[in-house]
Amino acid sequence: MARPKISIPVWLRRITQSAVALLFLYLFVQTVYKPVNQTGKGVKLFFELDPLVLLTNWIATHQIVSGLLISLIVVGVTLLAGRWFCGWICPFGALHNFLTSLRRAKPKQLIAIGGYTRWQRSKYYILIAVLAGAALGLNLVGWFDPFSFLYRAMTVAVYPSAS
């Protein structure tokens, strides 16, 4: 059976994802040379692009930090183009897409056979908990945000084992 031909937009997305993932890795390694508890400017860029950080910060403090206004661009483009950020820009999305491509069953096949579980709804429950925590002054976004997740995984597991 012949493999299906991959379209140009798919290749563009893969190239973009790879470039952004490499940028994230480069900026991550640059933070190693910073003093303790000081994130380098490069990695901060990814957090400033994150609309969830803007939203939870606004809910918790009733103020909008000017450095986070760049995330409004992400929101605007998302309203026009759909979930482009997760599929094209987010390094965690790139990692997720890569790992998903390694499994045998493809997403369309899983949908057809009802292969998705109730656990996949948990992300919405987590979002509600994060927003409720922000309303109460509790910063849960640092625990559950995909960038924080990826950054912590790189800091705790990947980088120490690679060095």
Disulfide bonds with the S-S distance in Angstrom:
none
